[in-house]
């Protein structure tokens, strides 16, 4: 049950990471590039996720390595939110990502696929 709950949390964190990337880009970029950056940031995160982190990605990385890379990407999104002037939501996102990663790394790799 814990594994299923943790995988559901991971999915929610992935979605939150996309929102965080878009929010941070919108808050940090001024001028005519604001809206393109707001769209490009979550798209870039999604492309990275699809190529490197996704369970079906064919890159030869071990599942736990993918989870660490994914967690790092989510932590970067949280840091960007903090830079955008929202430290509390950033800290909540970062704390949940770290807790989720600890449980994922303690779970056998075959189960998280």
N, C-alpha and C positions, 0 to 999 in steps of 0.2 A: 504494500500500500504506500509506503514511504517513497518508493521508487517512482510510482505513477504520479504521486503528488509532486515530487521534485521535477519530473519531466514536464508536467503541466506548468509548474512555476517557471521552468526554463523557457518554455514557449512564450509565456506572458512577458518574461524579461526580454526576450528577443523582440517582441512587438514594442515594448517600452523603449528599447534601444533605438528602434527606428524613429519613434516619436521624439526621443531625446535628441537624436542627430538633427532632425528637421527643426526642432525648436531652437537648438543652439545655433544652427546656421542662420536662422531667421533673426535671432537676437544679436549675433556677433557681426554679421555682414551688413554694411550700409550701402545705400546707393542702388544703382541699376542691377547689381549682381545679387541683391538680397533674395529675390524670388527664385532665380535659377539655383542659387546655393541652397535654399530651403528644400528644393526638390532633389538636387544632386547629392546632398549629404546622406539621406536615407537610402537613395538608390545605390550609392557607393557601398554603404554598409551591407545592403542586401546582396550585391554582387560579390563582395568579399565573402559573405556568409555562404552563398551558393557554391563558390569555387573552392573554399578552404574548409569551412566548418560543417556544412550539411552532411548528414550521415551517408547520403548517396554520392557525395563528391568523390571523384576518382583521382585522388591526388597522392595516395599511398601513405597518408599520415595515420598514425594510430588514433583510435577514438579518443583517448584521454588527451592527446596532443591537440586534437581539434577542439576539445572542450576548453582547454587552456587558452588557445588562440581566440576562441569565441568570447570567453570571459574577458580577455584583454581588450577586445574590440568594444564590448559593452562598458568596460571601465573607462575607455577613452570617451565614449558618448557621455557617461556620467560626469567626467571631468569637464567636458565641453559645456554641459549644463551649469556646472559650478562657475566656470568662466563667464557664462552668460548672466551671472548674478543670482542664481537660484541654488544656494548651497544645500538647503535642507532636502529638496527632492533629489539632488545629486547624491547626497550621502545615503539616502534611503535606497536609491537604485544601486549604488556601489555596495552597500551592506548586503542587500539581497543577492547580488551577483556573487559576492565572495562566499556567502553561506551556501548558495546553490552549488557553486563550484566545489566546495569542500565535500558536499554530499555526493556529487557526481563522480568525483575522483575516488571516493570510497566505495562506489558501486562497481561491480565487475563490468568491464567494457561490453560484453555480449548483451547485457541487460539494457544498456542505454541506446542501443541501435534501434 
